[in-house]
Amino acid sequence: MRLAAVESPRQRLDVLNTLHYRPELFGRAFSAATDLALRGRSDWTPGERELFAAYVSALNQCLF
């Protein structure tokens, strides 16, 4: 069952809709964790980490 507030007939469910649906429950915490993973201290540059994320998304057949 899909929530009408998250998805309309012309709009597919995606990560941005999920983040904005209930930000206090999931969106803010997930965004903070993602920001730390991609921008926090590391031996890899933020660009390298973005490339890793894009590669994993492609392996998982993710569209974003």
Jmol script that loads the backbone (N, CA, C; Angstrom):
load data "model"
ATOM      1  N   MET A   1       0.848  -1.184   0.000  1.00  0.00           N
ATOM      2  CA  MET A   1       0.000   0.000   0.000  1.00  0.00           C
ATOM      3  C   MET A   1       0.892   1.246   0.000  1.00  0.00           C
ATOM      4  N   ARG A   2       0.622   2.167  -0.862  1.00  0.00           N
ATOM      5  CA  ARG A   2       1.402   3.399  -0.947  1.00  0.00           C
ATOM      6  C   ARG A   2       0.608   4.551  -0.360  1.00  0.00           C
ATOM      7  N   LEU A   3       1.315   5.479   0.228  1.00  0.00           N
ATOM      8  CA  LEU A   3       0.670   6.631   0.842  1.00  0.00           C
ATOM      9  C   LEU A   3       0.410   7.725  -0.187  1.00  0.00           C
ATOM     10  N   ALA A   4      -0.792   8.217  -0.223  1.00  0.00           N
ATOM     11  CA  ALA A   4      -1.152   9.260  -1.180  1.00  0.00           C
ATOM     12  C   ALA A   4      -0.341  10.529  -0.945  1.00  0.00           C
ATOM     13  N   ALA A   5       0.033  10.799   0.304  1.00  0.00           N
ATOM     14  CA  ALA A   5       0.804  11.999   0.617  1.00  0.00           C
ATOM     15  C   ALA A   5       2.215  11.927   0.049  1.00  0.00           C
ATOM     16  N   VAL A   6       2.702  10.731  -0.185  1.00  0.00           N
ATOM     17  CA  VAL A   6       4.062  10.559  -0.684  1.00  0.00           C
ATOM     18  C   VAL A   6       4.077  10.436  -2.195  1.00  0.00           C
ATOM     19  N   GLU A   7       3.083   9.778  -2.745  1.00  0.00           N
ATOM     20  CA  GLU A   7       3.116   9.506  -4.172  1.00  0.00           C
ATOM     21  C   GLU A   7       1.779   9.834  -4.826  1.00  0.00           C
ATOM     22  N   SER A   8       1.841  10.607  -5.868  1.00  0.00           N
ATOM     23  CA  SER A   8       0.653  10.876  -6.663  1.00  0.00           C
ATOM     24  C   SER A   8       0.710   9.971  -7.886  1.00  0.00           C
ATOM     25  N   PRO A   9      -0.373   9.836  -8.632  1.00  0.00           N
ATOM     26  CA  PRO A   9      -0.354   8.967  -9.813  1.00  0.00           C
ATOM     27  C   PRO A   9       0.723   9.326 -10.824  1.00  0.00           C
ATOM     28  N   ARG A  10       1.098  10.599 -10.911  1.00  0.00           N
ATOM     29  CA  ARG A  10       2.097  11.029 -11.893  1.00  0.00           C
ATOM     30  C   ARG A  10       3.512  11.072 -11.322  1.00  0.00           C
ATOM     31  N   GLN A  11       3.683  10.656 -10.088  1.00  0.00           N
ATOM     32  CA  GLN A  11       4.984  10.818  -9.436  1.00  0.00           C
ATOM     33  C   GLN A  11       5.389   9.508  -8.787  1.00  0.00           C
ATOM     34  N   ARG A  12       6.576   9.012  -9.111  1.00  0.00           N
ATOM     35  CA  ARG A  12       7.016   7.752  -8.517  1.00  0.00           C
ATOM     36  C   ARG A  12       7.619   8.014  -7.139  1.00  0.00           C
ATOM     37  N   LEU A  13       7.576   7.002  -6.309  1.00  0.00           N
ATOM     38  CA  LEU A  13       8.170   7.090  -4.982  1.00  0.00           C
ATOM     39  C   LEU A  13       9.684   7.093  -5.129  1.00  0.00           C
ATOM     40  N   ASP A  14      10.352   8.079  -4.594  1.00  0.00           N
ATOM     41  CA  ASP A  14      11.798   8.133  -4.654  1.00  0.00           C
ATOM     42  C   ASP A  14      12.352   8.625  -3.331  1.00  0.00           C
ATOM     43  N   VAL A  15      13.647   8.714  -3.269  1.00  0.00           N
ATOM     44  CA  VAL A  15      14.314   9.059  -2.025  1.00  0.00           C
ATOM     45  C   VAL A  15      13.931  10.450  -1.532  1.00  0.00           C
ATOM     46  N   LEU A  16      13.790  11.410  -2.417  1.00  0.00           N
ATOM     47  CA  LEU A  16      13.441  12.764  -1.984  1.00  0.00           C
ATOM     48  C   LEU A  16      12.044  12.825  -1.382  1.00  0.00           C
ATOM     49  N   ASN A  17      11.105  12.115  -1.978  1.00  0.00           N
ATOM     50  CA  ASN A  17       9.757  12.076  -1.400  1.00  0.00           C
ATOM     51  C   ASN A  17       9.794  11.452  -0.006  1.00  0.00           C
ATOM     52  N   THR A  18      10.579  10.406   0.149  1.00  0.00           N
ATOM     53  CA  THR A  18      10.696   9.739   1.448  1.00  0.00           C
ATOM     54  C   THR A  18      11.304  10.679   2.487  1.00  0.00           C
ATOM     55  N   LEU A  19      12.342  11.413   2.094  1.00  0.00           N
ATOM     56  CA  LEU A  19      12.990  12.340   3.029  1.00  0.00           C
ATOM     57  C   LEU A  19      12.047  13.455   3.468  1.00  0.00           C
ATOM     58  N   HIS A  20      11.204  13.924   2.548  1.00  0.00           N
ATOM     59  CA  HIS A  20      10.325  15.050   2.854  1.00  0.00           C
ATOM     60  C   HIS A  20       8.997  14.654   3.483  1.00  0.00           C
ATOM     61  N   TYR A  21       8.629  13.383   3.425  1.00  0.00           N
ATOM     62  CA  TYR A  21       7.325  12.974   3.942  1.00  0.00           C
ATOM     63  C   TYR A  21       7.228  13.189   5.448  1.00  0.00           C
ATOM     64  N   ARG A  22       8.166  12.661   6.210  1.00  0.00           N
ATOM     65  CA  ARG A  22       8.193  12.839   7.670  1.00  0.00           C
ATOM     66  C   ARG A  22       9.632  13.136   8.081  1.00  0.00           C
ATOM     67  N   PRO A  23      10.106  14.359   7.845  1.00  0.00           N
ATOM     68  CA  PRO A  23      11.517  14.671   8.092  1.00  0.00           C
ATOM     69  C   PRO A  23      11.947  14.445   9.537  1.00  0.00           C
ATOM     70  N   GLU A  24      11.049  14.678  10.491  1.00  0.00           N
ATOM     71  CA  GLU A  24      11.411  14.495  11.900  1.00  0.00           C
ATOM     72  C   GLU A  24      11.626  13.030  12.244  1.00  0.00           C
ATOM     73  N   LEU A  25      11.037  12.128  11.460  1.00  0.00           N
ATOM     74  CA  LEU A  25      11.141  10.699  11.742  1.00  0.00           C
ATOM     75  C   LEU A  25      12.320  10.063  11.022  1.00  0.00           C
ATOM     76  N   PHE A  26      12.553  10.466   9.783  1.00  0.00           N
ATOM     77  CA  PHE A  26      13.587   9.813   8.985  1.00  0.00           C
ATOM     78  C   PHE A  26      14.497  10.803   8.264  1.00  0.00           C
ATOM     79  N   GLY A  27      13.919  11.783   7.631  1.00  0.00           N
ATOM     80  CA  GLY A  27      14.653  12.664   6.727  1.00  0.00           C
ATOM     81  C   GLY A  27      15.848  13.367   7.325  1.00  0.00           C
ATOM     82  N   ARG A  28      15.665  14.018   8.466  1.00  0.00           N
ATOM     83  CA  ARG A  28      16.790  14.775   9.053  1.00  0.00           C
ATOM     84  C   ARG A  28      17.914  13.855   9.515  1.00  0.00           C
ATOM     85  N   ALA A  29      17.564  12.747  10.164  1.00  0.00           N
ATOM     86  CA  ALA A  29      18.592  11.815  10.654  1.00  0.00           C
ATOM     87  C   ALA A  29      19.345  11.176   9.481  1.00  0.00           C
ATOM     88  N   PHE A  30      18.625  10.779   8.448  1.00  0.00           N
ATOM     89  CA  PHE A  30      19.260  10.175   7.278  1.00  0.00           C
ATOM     90  C   PHE A  30      20.148  11.186   6.564  1.00  0.00           C
ATOM     91  N   SER A  31      19.661  12.407   6.417  1.00  0.00           N
ATOM     92  CA  SER A  31      20.451  13.454   5.766  1.00  0.00           C
ATOM     93  C   SER A  31      21.727  13.757   6.550  1.00  0.00           C
ATOM     94  N   ALA A  32      21.622  13.784   7.873  1.00  0.00           N
ATOM     95  CA  ALA A  32      22.802  14.038   8.710  1.00  0.00           C
ATOM     96  C   ALA A  32      23.817  12.907   8.581  1.00  0.00           C
ATOM     97  N   ALA A  33      23.338  11.665   8.562  1.00  0.00           N
ATOM     98  CA  ALA A  33      24.240  10.515   8.424  1.00  0.00           C
ATOM     99  C   ALA A  33      24.910  10.513   7.053  1.00  0.00           C
ATOM    100  N   THR A  34      24.148  10.835   6.015  1.00  0.00           N
ATOM    101  CA  THR A  34      24.704  10.892   4.675  1.00  0.00           C
ATOM    102  C   THR A  34      25.738  12.009   4.567  1.00  0.00           C
ATOM    103  N   ASP A  35      25.440  13.160   5.142  1.00  0.00           N
ATOM    104  CA  ASP A  35      26.376  14.282   5.109  1.00  0.00           C
ATOM    105  C   ASP A  35      27.676  13.913   5.821  1.00  0.00           C
ATOM    106  N   LEU A  36      27.581  13.250   6.962  1.00  0.00           N
ATOM    107  CA  LEU A  36      28.775  12.826   7.692  1.00  0.00           C
ATOM    108  C   LEU A  36      29.583  11.826   6.872  1.00  0.00           C
ATOM    109  N   ALA A  37      28.903  10.885   6.238  1.00  0.00           N
ATOM    110  CA  ALA A  37      29.605   9.874   5.438  1.00  0.00           C
ATOM    111  C   ALA A  37      30.297  10.482   4.223  1.00  0.00           C
ATOM    112  N   LEU A  38      29.655  11.455   3.594  1.00  0.00           N
ATOM    113  CA  LEU A  38      30.218  12.028   2.367  1.00  0.00           C
ATOM    114  C   LEU A  38      31.098  13.244   2.596  1.00  0.00           C
ATOM    115  N   ARG A  39      30.946  13.911   3.731  1.00  0.00           N
ATOM    116  CA  ARG A  39      31.691  15.156   3.955  1.00  0.00           C
ATOM    117  C   ARG A  39      32.558  15.148   5.216  1.00  0.00           C
ATOM    118  N   GLY A  40      32.422  14.128   6.051  1.00  0.00           N
ATOM    119  CA  GLY A  40      33.202  14.062   7.292  1.00  0.00           C
ATOM    120  C   GLY A  40      34.676  13.769   7.029  1.00  0.00           C
ATOM    121  N   ARG A  41      35.454  13.682   8.091  1.00  0.00           N
ATOM    122  CA  ARG A  41      36.889  13.417   7.968  1.00  0.00           C
ATOM    123  C   ARG A  41      37.112  12.054   7.325  1.00  0.00           C
ATOM    124  N   SER A  42      38.036  12.007   6.375  1.00  0.00           N
ATOM    125  CA  SER A  42      38.330  10.761   5.675  1.00  0.00           C
ATOM    126  C   SER A  42      39.618  10.916   4.886  1.00  0.00           C
ATOM    127  N   ASP A  43      40.225   9.790   4.543  1.00  0.00           N
ATOM    128  CA  ASP A  43      41.382   9.812   3.660  1.00  0.00           C
ATOM    129  C   ASP A  43      40.958  10.073   2.219  1.00  0.00           C
ATOM    130  N   TRP A  44      39.679   9.863   1.907  1.00  0.00           N
ATOM    131  CA  TRP A  44      39.154  10.088   0.563  1.00  0.00           C
ATOM    132  C   TRP A  44      38.532  11.465   0.462  1.00  0.00           C
ATOM    133  N   THR A  45      38.615  12.060  -0.712  1.00  0.00           N
ATOM    134  CA  THR A  45      38.003  13.373  -0.937  1.00  0.00           C
ATOM    135  C   THR A  45      36.482  13.208  -1.041  1.00  0.00           C
ATOM    136  N   PRO A  46      35.729  14.287  -0.835  1.00  0.00           N
ATOM    137  CA  PRO A  46      34.279  14.194  -1.043  1.00  0.00           C
ATOM    138  C   PRO A  46      33.917  13.725  -2.458  1.00  0.00           C
ATOM    139  N   GLY A  47      34.683  14.135  -3.445  1.00  0.00           N
ATOM    140  CA  GLY A  47      34.434  13.696  -4.822  1.00  0.00           C
ATOM    141  C   GLY A  47      34.604  12.191  -4.989  1.00  0.00           C
ATOM    142  N   GLU A  48      35.654  11.637  -4.362  1.00  0.00           N
ATOM    143  CA  GLU A  48      35.866  10.187  -4.425  1.00  0.00           C
ATOM    144  C   GLU A  48      34.718   9.444  -3.747  1.00  0.00           C
ATOM    145  N   ARG A  49      34.266   9.966  -2.620  1.00  0.00           N
ATOM    146  CA  ARG A  49      33.156   9.311  -1.911  1.00  0.00           C
ATOM    147  C   ARG A  49      31.864   9.387  -2.719  1.00  0.00           C
ATOM    148  N   GLU A  50      31.629  10.510  -3.409  1.00  0.00           N
ATOM    149  CA  GLU A  50      30.458  10.626  -4.283  1.00  0.00           C
ATOM    150  C   GLU A  50      30.548   9.608  -5.422  1.00  0.00           C
ATOM    151  N   LEU A  51      31.754   9.428  -5.956  1.00  0.00           N
ATOM    152  CA  LEU A  51      31.950   8.448  -7.021  1.00  0.00           C
ATOM    153  C   LEU A  51      31.677   7.038  -6.512  1.00  0.00           C
ATOM    154  N   PHE A  52      32.127   6.714  -5.307  1.00  0.00           N
ATOM    155  CA  PHE A  52      31.831   5.402  -4.715  1.00  0.00           C
ATOM    156  C   PHE A  52      30.325   5.203  -4.583  1.00  0.00           C
ATOM    157  N   ALA A  53      29.631   6.236  -4.107  1.00  0.00           N
ATOM    158  CA  ALA A  53      28.181   6.156  -3.932  1.00  0.00           C
ATOM    159  C   ALA A  53      27.482   5.961  -5.277  1.00  0.00           C
ATOM    160  N   ALA A  54      27.939   6.663  -6.291  1.00  0.00           N
ATOM    161  CA  ALA A  54      27.343   6.520  -7.623  1.00  0.00           C
ATOM    162  C   ALA A  54      27.578   5.115  -8.171  1.00  0.00           C
ATOM    163  N   TYR A  55      28.764   4.576  -7.952  1.00  0.00           N
ATOM    164  CA  TYR A  55      29.083   3.225  -8.421  1.00  0.00           C
ATOM    165  C   TYR A  55      28.197   2.187  -7.735  1.00  0.00           C
ATOM    166  N   VAL A  56      28.055   2.290  -6.427  1.00  0.00           N
ATOM    167  CA  VAL A  56      27.203   1.350  -5.685  1.00  0.00           C
ATOM    168  C   VAL A  56      25.752   1.484  -6.145  1.00  0.00           C
ATOM    169  N   SER A  57      25.287   2.708  -6.367  1.00  0.00           N
ATOM    170  CA  SER A  57      23.926   2.913  -6.857  1.00  0.00           C
ATOM    171  C   SER A  57      23.747   2.235  -8.212  1.00  0.00           C
ATOM    172  N   ALA A  58      24.739   2.355  -9.083  1.00  0.00           N
ATOM    173  CA  ALA A  58      24.651   1.711 -10.393  1.00  0.00           C
ATOM    174  C   ALA A  58      24.612   0.192 -10.249  1.00  0.00           C
ATOM    175  N   LEU A  59      25.417  -0.356  -9.358  1.00  0.00           N
ATOM    176  CA  LEU A  59      25.395  -1.804  -9.124  1.00  0.00           C
ATOM    177  C   LEU A  59      24.023  -2.267  -8.634  1.00  0.00           C
ATOM    178  N   ASN A  60      23.380  -1.426  -7.842  1.00  0.00           N
ATOM    179  CA  ASN A  60      22.051  -1.746  -7.306  1.00  0.00           C
ATOM    180  C   ASN A  60      20.918  -1.332  -8.252  1.00  0.00           C
ATOM    181  N   GLN A  61      21.285  -0.898  -9.456  1.00  0.00           N
ATOM    182  CA  GLN A  61      20.323  -0.453 -10.472  1.00  0.00           C
ATOM    183  C   GLN A  61      19.426   0.672  -9.953  1.00  0.00           C
ATOM    184  N   CYS A  62      20.029   1.567  -9.190  1.00  0.00           N
ATOM    185  CA  CYS A  62      19.350   2.719  -8.628  1.00  0.00           C
ATOM    186  C   CYS A  62      19.392   3.857  -9.648  1.00  0.00           C
ATOM    187  N   LEU A  63      18.309   4.598  -9.786  1.00  0.00           N
ATOM    188  CA  LEU A  63      18.245   5.654 -10.800  1.00  0.00           C
ATOM    189  C   LEU A  63      18.814   6.986 -10.356  1.00  0.00           C
ATOM    190  N   PHE A  64      19.214   7.143  -9.114  1.00  0.00           N
ATOM    191  CA  PHE A  64      19.746   8.429  -8.675  1.00  0.00           C
ATOM    192  C   PHE A  64      21.210   8.313  -8.350  1.00  0.00           C
TER     193      PHE A  64
END
end "model"
wireframe off; spacefill off
backbone 0.3
color backbone group
